[in-house]
Amino acid sequence: MSTKGTIPEGRPVYGKDLDMLRLHLGLLVGEACYLFSLSMTRWMHIVRQESELPIKDSSLALLVRLYDQHPELCPIPKSPAPDELFEFLSAVRGALGQREFGALFGAESSSAYRWLKKGGPPSPYVNRLMTGLKRLMLSVPEYERSAVLDEWVRCVTAEGLARGTVKSPMVTGKWNNAGVLEMREALVKQGASGAKVKKKGLAASSAQTKVQTPG
């Protein structure tokens, strides 16, 4: 059985085909690097500097052909769209607001608003979390999904309280990021094992956190 992909067979695989296939599979650049066993530097060189040139390595070219013709073989599942996942989880849990939705993935309500109302892309960590939670939910019978989601909510609450939130992030929509930075600084000052972050790095991290929102 002959299976045709999106890459023309009348020419060799070009560098640009890797990035086009990445988009077709719904992968992040880091995920595509993993899929094709490429370093980030090598990936950027191929898709940018050699975009209109045939790929040197014939094995890599054939790997690209394989996933182009059989995307179902891709070992990295496509991340669910935030709005689709929101509807899916709302059907499981009942009333689910943006605050709760963001908290489920370690983000704040403003991030959830950006995903759902503005079409903003989630961060790589959030993408992986969304993919993992969706797969977890689908791995159990429908009648068990509510209990599975409740257990995840419990985990989210426990992590939030451990990070210094007064109430569960599911209630407040906040993750006390400033408090975590203070906790890190205190541990560094105490000389805790494995806490060797330079103060300069902490200061830069603190400044960055003030202007950025997780997710």
Secondary structure, DSSP 8 states (H G I E B T S, - for coil): -----SS-TTS--BHHHHHHHHHHHT--HHHHHHHHT--HHHHHIIIIITTTSB-S-HHHHHHHHHHHH-GGG-SS-----HHHHHHHHHHHHSS--HHHHHHTTT--HHHHHHHHHS-----HHHHHHHHHHHHHHHTS-GGGHHHHHHHHHHHHHHHHHHTT-SS-HHHH----HHHHHHHHHHHHHTT-TT----HHHHHHHHHHHHH----
